């Protein structure tokens, strides 16, 4: 018979490791992804907190020393209390140390140390396409694209702070598809509008609501940029509906290319926007004639190329 105490010890160790990831992140000066890397390389956040930096390269050693020196007494206990508090609100924590951490995101260069979620990630979420666009003029196209992508068996990834993003998720849910919504704020912070809050609840039941921020964090300009990293990172490829130079959609495309992700754009956008043609010179952009063309290209890309390139 197995010893039940062994299982209890494993659970306690797992909880401590999660808390240590939060404590190290809280103590991080600068971008969090540097801390993601040292935690991943060490394979234990607790060992890092205890000063065991084995397995780290020179840059990792320097960063680890700087982070650990900023740890305050009680940080680990406060992190454990936060995890318990969130669990009571049906909010889950996924860290870079766990198999549940999304593989598409893990293979980006600036992946966050943790994600708070309502709902659970699934292994098939690697077959995912992010859909991005702006303005009421493409609402119908966004709905059509989202439905088609979902009906083709892909998980659809999008933000959830605009009318078009809300429409994308509603269209996915309407056909029984799977949707992942990325927040621009903490997972327990109030949504910016009642309609978006309603959609978020539906996504939490049928997909995943994701935040890379501290649970009560308010939305900021910086947070919007960081949330785009997660949106693109979670996807295997990105479909940009429209967008002018400097728009959020254009930024999403550039982030995707920086992640080594493939970007699909409509023929009309390629013809009309110089920024698209400029980015296309870098490679990684495919111009599609329509949704059918998009799906054919996406199936070939996602199912043949299992992992995105890591830069």
N, C-alpha and C positions, 0 to 999 in steps of 0.2 A: 504494500500500500504506500502511496505517496504521502509525504509529510506535509500537512496543510500549512505548517509554519514556513516551509520553503516558499510556497506561493505568496504568503503574506510578506515575506522579506523582499521578494521580487517586486511586488506592488509598491511597497514603501520606497524601495530604491528607485523605481520608475518615477514616483512622485517627487522624490528629492532631485532627480536629474532634471525634470521639467522645471522645478523651482530654481535650480541653479542656472538654467538657460535664461530665465527671466532676470535673475539677479545680475548675471554678467551683462545682459543687454542694457539693463538700467544703468550700469556703471560705464557703459561704452561712450568714450568721447569721439564724436564723429559718426560717419555712416555705420549702420549696424551690420552690413554684410561682411565687414572684416571680422566681426565677432562670430558670425555664422561659420566662416571658414575655419577659425581656430577650434571651435567646438566640434565641427565635423572632423577635422584632422585628429583631434585628441580622442574623439569617440566618447568623451565624458566631460560634461560641464562641471561636475563635482570635483574631478581630479584637477581641473584648471583652477578652481577656487582654492584648492588645497596647495597650489603652487607646483603641481606636477605638469611641466610643459613638454614632456617627452613626445616626440613625433612631430614637433613643429619646426618649420624652417626659420631662418633668421628674422624675416619680417613678422612671422607669426609669434616668435618669442618676444619681440619688442612690443607688439600689440597686446599680447597676453599679459605681460608684466604691467603695462599701463592700465589695462582694465581691472586686473585683480587688485592693484594698489588703490583703486577707487571704491572697492567694496566696503560697505559700512556694516557695523554690527547690526544684526537683525534683518538684513536684506533677504536672506534665505527664508527666514520665518515669515516675513511679509509676503514674499512671493508664494509660499505655500498657502497662506491664508487667502490670497487673491485667487488662486486656482480653485480652492474649495468654494469660495464665494461664487465664482463663475459657474462651476459645476452645478451649484444649486439653482442657477438660472438657465440650465440646459445649454450652457456654452462650453464647448470643448477646446482644449489646447493641443496643438500639434507642433512639435519642435523638429529641428533638423536631425535629431538623433533617432527619430522614429521612422519605421517603414511606411507609415501613413502619410508622411510628408510627400507632397506631389512631385513625381519625378521630373515633369516638364519644368517646374519652377526650380528644382534643385540643380538643374543643368544650366542655369543662367549664372552670370558672374556676380550679380548683386542680389542674391536671394536672401530674404529676411530670416532671422533666427527662429521665428515662431509665427504661427497663425492662430487666431481665435476663430472658431467656426460654430455656426448653428447648422446642423446636418453633418453628414459624414462623407469624406472623399471615397471614391471607388477606383479600383484599378483601371477600369475602362475610361476614366476621366483623362487619361493620356491621349485618347482620341478626341481632341477638343479643338474648337475653332473659336477665336475671339472675334466678335463682330462690333465694329465701331463706325460711328457716323455722327453727323450734327445737323440739327435743324428740322423743322416740320416738313420741309419739302421732300425729305427722303423717308418719312415715316412708313409709307406703304411698302417701299422697297426694303426697309429694315425688317418689317414684319414678315414679308415674303421670304427674305433670306434666312431669317431665324427659323421659320417653320421648315424650310427645305433642309437646312443643315441638321436640325433636330430629327426630322423624318428619315434622314440618311444615316442615322445612328450615331452622330457626333454629339458630344456635350458642347453646349454653347456657353461661352464666357463673355461677360460684359460688366460694365459698372452698373450702378443703380442710383445715380444722382440726377439724371435728366429724363425728359419725356421719352426720348428715343430709346434710351436704355431700358426704361420701364416697359416700353412697347415690345422690345426684343424679348425680354423675359416672359411677358404675358403670352406672346406668340408661341414660345417654346412650351410653356406649361399647357397651353390650349391643345396641343397635339400629343400630350403625354411625354414630352421630351425631358431631358435632364439639363438643368441650368445651374451655372455657378455665377454668383454676383459678388463683385468686389466693392467693398465700402471705402469711402474717403474719410472715415472717422472710426471711432471705437465701436465695438460691436454692441455695447449697451447704451451708447449715446443715441438720442432721439433722431429719427429720420427727418429729412428736411420737408417732407410733405406726406399727408395721410395716404394718398394713392401709392406712393413708393413704399410706405410702411406696410401696406396691405400686400403688395407684391413680395416684399421681403419675407413676410410670414409664410407665404405660399412656397417660396424658394427653399426656405428652411425645412419644409416638410418633404419637398420633392427633389431637392438638390442640395446645394451648399451656399450659405451666406458666409463670406470671408472678410476678415479684417486683419491687417498686419500691425495695427496700432494698439496702444494701451486701451483697455475697454471703454473708458469714459472720454477718450480724446475727441476734441471737437474738430470739424473739418477746417483745413487751412489750404492756402495755395500750394504749399510744400507737400501737404498730405495728398492732394489731388495727383501731383506728379508721382509720388511714391506708390499710389494705388494703381497707376497705369503700369508700373513695373510688374505688379502682381497680376494684373489682368493679362498682360502679354506673356508673362512667365508661366502662367497656368496653362496656356494654350500651346498646341503643337503648331498652329499657324494662325494668321490674322487676316481678316477680310475687312478692308477699308471701303466704306460705301461712298464717302465724299469728304470734302474738307479743303479749305484754302491754306495757303502758306501760313505757318504759325498756329494753326488751329489745333485743338486737342487731338483730332484724328491724325493730323500730320505728325504730331509728337508721338502718338501711339505707333505709327508706322516706323519712325526712326528708332524708337525703343526696341521694337520687334527685330529690326535688322541688327541692332547692337547685341541682341540676345542670340543672334544666329537663327532666328525664326524666319519662316517664309511668309511673305506678304502677298496677298491677292488684291488686285484693284480692278474695277470695271474699266472697260476700254475708254469710256467717256471721260473718266477722271484722269487717265493717263494722257489723253489728248488735250484736256483743258488746263491742267495744272503743271507748271514748270517744276515744282518741288518733287512731284512724282517721277518725272522723267530724270531729274537730277539724282534722286535716290536710286533709280533703276540702274544707273551706271555702276553702282556698287555690286549689283547682283542681288539675288534673293527676292526679286519682285516678279510676279507673273501677272500679265494682263489677261483678264477673262472676258468673254463675250456676254456671259449671262450666268445665271445660277447653275444651270446644268453643267456648263463648262467648269465652274468653280468646284462643283462636287466631284467631277471626274479627276480634276487636278489634285484636289484635297485627298481623295482616297489613295491615289498613287503616291502622294507625298507622305501622308501620315502612316499608311500601312506598310509601305516599303522602307521608309526611313523611320525607324522606331524611336530614335533619340535625337533631340535637337543638337546642333553643334554647340560646343561650349567655347566661348572666347575668353 
